[in-house]
Amino acid sequence: MTRARGGFKLPSELNKEMRPAFPAGISGVVENHYNGEYALIKTVTVGDVDTSGLGSLNRSGIAELADEIEDLLSKPAGNS
């Protein structure tokens, strides 16, 4: 995730909005690698993603992100 994907505020906003769903001891799922680059923390496991549902939201960038997620999920584990 880089600045081009949503600005420097997006990762912290994601962490803030998702905080109620985090298990105890987890304060965020996105870490700052600085220089405008972010990544999911290593302990995050992504489960089922409704990519067609995301794509149907008709929101700027969401359909593109849904396509990207679908592409990543179709690859064998460990090949991003």
Beta strands, then each sheet from edge to edge (+ up, - down):
strand 1: 30-32
strand 2: 38-40
sheet 1: 1+ 2-
end
